[in-house]
Amino acid sequence: MDLYDADPRAVVRFLPGDLLAIAAFVLVGTLSHGTLTPQRYVNVLVPFAVGWVVVAPFAGAYDTGVRESSRAALLYGAASWLGADFLAQLLRGTPFFRGSADPQFFVVALVFGTIALTVARFLTLVVVDYRG
């Protein structure tokens, strides 16, 4: 694997579901805290979306292997979330985003983000493989 070895077909196959999973994860979290406003939602979503878009291609989430192996798709997606979550927390610790880089939130986001991405990728695999 090269430093950047993304397969455009894997990006097309998985990126929409990945971003929807991240958006849903942030929506559920924002709703559970009773702080849902459009501005707050976007403020929480952007660091995670940026973290994913920056880290995932370099961490293997869209490598050729994820198109060829369901296991690789799920494992690389989950592993990529670790880096994306870390970058998102760093971004939240800057003055550009309201919030903080709280270690507890890092763990919560890691667990629930991983679950959301794994479910989204599983559904993508089932739907795309079923439809051909």
N, C-alpha and C positions, 0 to 999 in steps of 0.2 A: 504494500500500500504506500503510495506517495503521500506527501504532506497533504495535498488536496487531490482527492481521487473520486470526486463525486460523479456519478453516472446521471446524466440528464433525465433518463427514463425513470430512475429511482426518485429523483426530485419531483417529477410530475406525478408519480404514483403516490408518494407519501407526504409531501409538503402540505398540501391542502388539509389533510386530516390532522397532521401534526399541529398546524396553526389553529385549527378548530378546537383541538384538545386543549391547547394552552389557553385559548380564549374562554373555553368552558370552565377550566380549572380556576381561572381568575374570576370569572363571573360567580361561581359557587362560593369561592372564598369571600368575595366582596359582599355577596348577599348574606352569608353567614355572620358577617360582622355588622350587618345593618348599615353599611356605609355606601350603598350603591347610588351613585350619581354618575352621569356620563363622564364628567371630568375625573372623578376618582377612579372609575373603571379604566379609562384610558391611561391614567397615571400609573396604575398598577400593571396593566397589560404591556405597555411599551417596553419596560426593561426586560421582561420575560421573552417577548417576541424578538427583541434585538439580541438577547442572549442566545436564543435558539438559532436565529438566522446566521449569527457570527460563528457559533461553536459547532453546530451540528455537521456542516459539511466537512470540517477539519477533523471531527471526532469519529467519522465513519457512518453517520446516520444515513447517508445517501451513496455509499459505495456500491459498486457492482454486486458485491456479495449479498446485499440486503434485498436485491431483486431476485436473487437465485435461491435464497434460503429464508424461510419464515423465521427460523430461530435467530439468524443473524439480524433480520429486520427488527425483531423485538429486543434483542440484547443491545445492539448498537444504538437503537433509539433510547433505551433506558440509560445506557452509559453516557450518551451525549447530553442527556438532561442534567446530569451531574455538573458538567461544565457550564451549561446554559444557566442553570440555577445560580451557580457561583458568580458568573458574570452579571446576572440580573441583580443579585444582592449587592455587588460592588456598585452598580449603577444606582441602585436605590440609596446608597450611602453618599451620593453626590448631591450638590444643591439643585440639580436639574429635576430631581424626582422627589415627591413627598414620600416620606417613609424612611426606613433605616435598614442597615445591613444587620438585622437581628439574627443571631445564631439559631434561635428557636424557630424563627420563620424560615430560615434556610432548610432546616430539617423537615418541617411541615411541607414546605414547597417541594422538597426533594421526594418525599413519600407520595404526596397526592399528585404531583406533576408526573411522576413515573407511572403511577397507576393510569392517569388520563391518557398519556402517550401510548402506553402498552395496549390499552383497550382500543384506542383509535387505530393503531397499526394492525392489531388483530382484525378489527372490522374491515379495514382496507384490504388486508390479505384475503379475507373470506369473500368480500363483495367482488373484488377485482378477479380473484381466481375463479369464482363461481360464474361471473359474467364472461370471463375469457378475455 
